[in-house]
Amino acid sequence: MSDLPPASPPSSSTPNETAKLTPQRCLFGSVIAGALAYCMYLMTSAIAQSFALHKVQSTNLIVQRISAAVRTLVVGMTTMGTGVFGLAAIGLFALAIQIVVQRRNQPANSD
């Protein structure tokens, strides 16, 4: 254990840490996440329609059950992606509103 270098505090000069959180950046991120959610929604809808139009042509019960499970997993994963991006868009939009409200309620600095 004595071979480990001493722990140093993280430097605050990296570009990611010095970037300020602004309502514009939150809204831009919200628009991007919303666009991704909409694209995922369209993809989910297209996949579900494709699965509905192309039924499994097998009489084997095992094949039918496996194909139903795979179809459910595929549609479920794309739906989950849609939900994640949708919630991220809503959260970023709400964060932008919160930042604007907090800045209006702050007392003005006379420095």
MOMO-V318731 format. One line per field, one symbol per residue. ss: DSSP state (A for helix, B for strand, O for the rest). psi: psi as a letter, one per 40 degrees, with the letter a starting at -180 (. if undefined). burial: 1 if it has 9 or more other ideal C-beta (glycine too) atoms within 8 Angstrom, else 0. A space follows every 50 residues. Layout:
ss->???
psi->???
burial->???
//
This chain:
ss->OOOOOOOOOOOOOOAAAAOOOOAAAAAAAAAAAAAAAAAAAAAAAAAAAA AAAOOOOOOOAAAAAAAAAAAAAAAAAAAAAAAAAAAAAAAAAAAAAAAA AAAAAOOOOOO
psi->deeiiihiihieeidddehihidddddddddddddddddddddddddddd dddgihfiehdddddddddddddddddddddddddddddddddddddddd ddddehihhe.
burial->00000000000000000000001011101110110110011011001100 10000000000011001100100110011011101101110110111011 00000000000
//
